[in-house]
Amino acid sequence: MCVGGGVYQVNPTQTSQHGASLVLQAQYESSLLDMGRLVFAYQWSRANFGAAALNRNSYNKDIRSAVWLAKRCDELLRKRSTRSDSL
């Protein structure tokens, strides 16, 4: 928003950028949930958190990455549940 003469004016460029960032955020959240669905359904049972591995950022190799993924998916699902409950 821009202030002009004491009146708030909406800048069309900022509005479209904000709308685009909301779309990007929604797409990111959907893709994260989709990845989580695949991880939890297929790979989770194959995870070996205690084994030595070069790729410590992988969700099935490092407990911290696995916890982050589970926590983030839980937050997104709760957020969507709250949003759909209010409709």
C-alpha positions in Angstrom: 0.0 0.0 0.0 1.1 3.5 -0.7 0.2 6.5 1.4 -0.7 9.5 -0.7 -2.0 12.7 0.9 -3.1 10.8 4.1 -5.1 8.3 2.0 -4.1 4.7 1.6 -3.9 3.7 -2.1 -3.5 0.2 -3.3 -0.7 -0.2 -5.8 -1.9 -2.7 -8.6 1.7 -4.1 -8.9 1.9 -5.0 -5.2 -1.6 -6.5 -5.3 -0.8 -8.8 -8.2 2.6 -9.8 -6.6 0.8 -10.6 -3.4 -1.8 -12.7 -5.2 1.0 -14.5 -7.0 2.9 -15.2 -3.8 -0.3 -16.6 -2.2 -0.8 -18.9 -5.2 2.9 -20.0 -5.0 2.5 -20.7 -1.2 -0.6 -22.7 -1.8 1.1 -24.8 -4.5 4.2 -25.3 -2.2 1.9 -26.5 0.6 0.0 -28.9 -1.6 3.2 -30.3 -3.0 4.7 -30.8 0.5 1.5 -32.7 1.6 1.7 -34.8 -1.6 5.3 -35.7 -0.9 4.4 -36.4 2.7 1.7 -38.8 1.5 4.1 -40.7 -0.6 6.8 -40.8 2.1 4.4 -41.9 4.8 2.7 -44.5 2.7 5.7 -46.1 0.9 9.1 -45.1 2.3 8.4 -44.7 6.0 8.5 -48.4 6.7 11.8 -48.7 4.9 13.5 -45.9 6.9 16.7 -46.7 8.7 17.5 -43.8 10.9 20.4 -45.5 12.7 22.4 -46.4 9.7 25.4 -44.3 8.6 24.5 -42.4 5.4 26.1 -39.7 3.2 22.8 -37.9 2.6 21.8 -36.8 6.1 19.1 -34.4 4.7 17.0 -37.3 3.4 13.7 -37.9 5.2 14.5 -41.6 5.5 18.1 -41.3 6.7 18.0 -38.5 9.3 15.5 -38.4 12.2 15.6 -34.6 12.2 14.5 -34.4 8.6 11.8 -37.0 9.2 10.5 -35.1 12.3 10.5 -31.8 10.3 8.4 -33.4 7.5 5.9 -35.0 9.9 5.6 -31.8 11.9 5.1 -29.6 8.8 2.5 -31.9 7.2 0.7 -32.0 10.5 0.7 -28.2 10.7 -0.6 -27.9 7.1 -3.3 -30.5 7.6 -4.5 -28.7 10.8 -4.5 -25.4 9.0 -6.6 -26.8 6.1 -8.9 -28.6 8.6 -9.5 -25.3 10.5 -10.1 -23.5 7.2 -12.6 -26.1 5.9 -14.4 -26.2 9.3 -15.2 -22.5 9.0 -16.8 -22.8 5.5 
